[in-house]
Amino acid sequence: MKRVLVVLVALLALQTQAQTHDWENPAVLGINKLPYHATLQLPSKQKECKEITSLDGQWLFHWSRKPEERPADFYKEDYDVSQWGKITVPGNWQLQGYGTPIYVNMNYPFAKDRPSVTSEPPKDWTAYENRNPVGSYVTFVDVTKDMLSKKLILHFGGVHSAMYLWVNGQKVGYSQNSMSPAEFDVTKYMRAGKNKIAVEVYRWSDGSYLECQDMWRLSGIFRSVQLWVRPLVHIADYKIEAIPNADYSQFTVNAKITVCNTGKKTAKDLLVQLQMACPELYGVNVDPNHRNIANHCISKLHAGDTTVVELTYHYDTPPRLWTAEKPWLYPFTLQLLDMKDSKNNEKFAYHFGVKKVEIVGEVFKINGKNVKLRGVNRHDHHPKTGRYVDNATYETDIRLMKQANVNFLRTSHYPDREYLYELCDKWGIYVMDEANHETHGYGYANKVMGEDLSFQKAHVDRAESLVKRDFNHPCVILWSLGNEGAQGPNIEAMYHKVKQLDTTRPAFYDSDRRYSDIWDDSYLYPDELKKNAQTVNDKPFMMREYAHAMGNSCGNLQEYWDVIYSDSSICGAAIWDWVDQGIEKDGTYLYGGDFGDKPNDGQFCLNGLLAPDRTPHPHYYEVQKVYQPLQFLREPDGTIRIVNRDSFTTVDEYDITYDTLRYDSEVVLNVSAHQKEDKPWAKKGFTIAREQFVLQTWNWKNKAEVATHLHHKEKQETKSFTISGNALTSWIVDGHEVLQAPLEPYFWKPENDNQSAAGFARRTAIWKEVKDVKVNYTIINEHSILVEVDYQPAAQDRPVMPKFGMRMRLPANYTAITYYGRGPWENYPDRKRSAFLGKYQMPLSAYETDYLHPQDNGNRCDIRWFEISSAPAAVGSPAARTLRIEGCQPLCIRAWDYGEEDLEGVHHPSDIQHGRFVNLNIDANIHGVGGTDTWGKRTLPQYTIDGNQPHHYSFILSFQ
């Protein structure tokens, strides 16, 4: 009986194993995949490579809700796909009319039941009806007889999440690991003439348990597909190291080139040749005709064998070092030659940079210098094509980073497409290259995925694919094992794999500090950063993420960098994040939930310094200012001292300009540093750093200057003014009513995203009703009035004030603004260093800021005077009129063509009701935007308004 039971159990086990899908089996990472290898040809030169045929373009496509409904036989040659729709490759199918985009931050969009991705989720989830959708792709490629005599390799740059491949009805293989290339040898499946390529893509797989990143969950063939036609004997891989000696007086180039013979005959007399040019900076070569050559002869390579050739070339002259400041590159070509007839079997063009990355005690160094990493995190995101980002957008991103003085990019949270790294090599950006690994759905630093050894191969696979592909990029200074993942032996295995593959770069990991060469602690307050960094003394410290840039954010950025520059052990920090992950549809940017996707995390994907179309938000300019490499200080004797934060650039490499400007009674000095020459990311004269000093302060008006004094009474009426209590309810000038709503005390303001997450409205709700305030109106003449506001708290248990000031409304045609204060972009008390004093003119629409998730916006600080005028008069209509506001101290002013109530409960700018009036908030002060995180941390105390202290301010209104 026992024997029968054992046999039954064994049969059931075999049956279960037979029913297990590859895409729900963590032991299956690929079938018939070729090994990972370096990018052989620079992406910008791939069109010149005769071996590459692009298969990008329109493919035939069929979408199925679940695997059971897929056309299982579609790969067969006699299966009719002529009536199928078409889809663009590369691209995500959800953005081409198939299925539903899902945005979630930390959770899995399917039922968590590893390794299954098809277990039953809640009935309202998108995945309930669409239980692991499948995309079936078909294209056709012509192959010649000459091509069949060579090695044919299909290259998929990225497929989310798992894929099967068939050629001419024959199954070739399988792959997962969405963000790394998959290659298959398809030679034996091809034939002369037309060939059918069929790819079956699963939205989710067991690999998705390692891909729980904070991003839109999209799927499909989202990176390029190529057919490589390669010689039977070819270069399979190569690694280039260019390391300077201890005193940087010399350097050595070490190359390891893997050559394989895939033919049926022994190959003889092959020459591997490495030709190195003199260094180039931004494509300019110091000696275009110079070449240094290293050769190695392979006398014999048997059929089916692979050999590794090692080449070394020593330079006895000081190198031109690669840095983000001066990205010197040494172009090279790698060739495989037939020595008998000098036939060029293969030739690839690439480059290397000479640099040394090291950790000395608790100091992170590049080329011997304590470099500060002024960073951003960036997702690969395009508002129309999703996870596929085209070259032009990459160039825009890196150009805007360079212009914002960003020198460090974290590829959160996976390897990006290869062209991005080439740009960082050439234009100069330090890169933390991150593995495609996050298991946040099981919790931060969880043990579940770290100790589940059935997933260890998958963890290691992601580390290996990362390092092998991107090893040769000089921009890469750190390898990251992933983000917000697990702890345990799986992470240990990843760490050791990285160290095995590369001894020249440190490894980083946030979730298990045992396996990180740098200590990470993120989203700290500035004082917490200072304290925590001081307690870590065995390794450098960084914040891989900080300054959560969600909506109207990025306050107190300078406070962070005051701490970072004061501590040599803090190597830097990276803002979360670069670009809002909005998806464009019908002219509107959508976010989580807008597609009916469930579960979703709403607008939490809108965290960027840029809008989805790469338009900078106001806080982009604050980053540009705080990140600038030069600091200008004015000494007591009036001289300007320049502090240089660069490590490899001197001050005299910039043009420094000094401009003295007078604005009425105020005199300011603007100092700035400019590029002396054109660079790929900015023209000559571009401003790298700037500062403003007030040499002679503004002459503020005071009450003594007011000619006529009329004491405030509970209610008083004149020919022009009607005052009731604290409110100016009517103001008639030349027979026209100026006000559309009263001028009255108003201490409330809408929340921004940071404040909403910190319970701001709930904590400060008391201020929706004005308390303990008295307004005194002094009529100067029919056209002018002095307004004085005095707050004397009657209690001492009050929360901070949202703002201290007044509000009024004007007719809707007042749309032209001119003011003297900080600008031109929006600024707040904790985010105004980039906004210089000046006279600015703009339409009301430009004064407002349309955040993709509507919230408080548009403030300008330190305003001396502000004018808003009616639109130019039409024939027969009244002449244009102007309301002028003069502060008796600095003012904060917001102007909108909608009211505070119009921001309540709306989801998109298009939901706001515009144009009924102009809403003016005239304030002495306003609560800072905050910027530490968007899940509870508050604005720093120095940028808040104490509701338990008295406050007073005044201003003059005049109408012309």
Secondary structure, 3 states (H helix, E strand, C coil): CHHHHHHHHHHHHHHHHHHCCHHHCCCCCEECECCCCCCCCCHHHHHHCCCEEECCEEEEEEEECCHHHCCCCCCCCCCCCCCCEEEEECCCHHHHCCCCCEEECCCCCCCCECCECCCCCCCCCHHHHCCCCEEEEEEEEEECHHHHCCEEEEEECCEECEEEEEECCEEEEEEECCCCCEEEECHHHCCCEEEEEEEEEECCCHHHHHECCCEEECCEECCCEEEEEECCEEEEEEEEEEEECCCCCCEEEEEEEEEEECCCCCEEEEEEEEEEECCEECCEECCCCCEEEEEEEEEEECCCCEEEEEEEEEECCCCCEECCCCECEEEEEEEEEECCCCEEEEEEEEEECECCEEEECCEEEECCECCCEEEEECCCCECCCECCCCHHHHHHHHHHHHHCCCCEEECCCCCCCHHHHHHHHHHCCEEEEECCCECHHHCCCECHHHHCHHHHHHHHHHHHHHHHHHCCCCCEEEEECCCCCECCHHHHHHHHHHHHHCCCCCEECCCCHHHCCCEECCCCCHHHHHHHHHHCCCCCEEEEEECCCCCCCCCCHHHHHHHHHHCCCEEEEEECCCECCCEEECCEEECCCCCCCCCCCHHHHCCCCECCCCCECHHHHHHHHHCCCEEEEECCCCCEEEEECCCCCCHHHEEEEEEEEEECCEEEEEEEEEECCCECCECCCCEEEEEEEEEECCCCCCHHHCCCCCCCCCEEECCCEEEECCEEEEEEECCEECCCEEEEECCCCCCCHHHHHCCHHHHCHHHHCCCCEEEEEEEEECCEEEEEEEECCCCCCCCCECEEEEEEEECCCEEEEEEEEEECCCCECCECCCCEEEEEEEEHHHHCCCCCCCCCCCCEEEEEEEEEEECCCCCCCCCCCEEEEEEEEEEEEEEECCCHHHHCCCCCHHHCCCCCCEEEEEEEEECCCCCCCCCCCCCCHHHCECCCCCEEEEEEEEEC
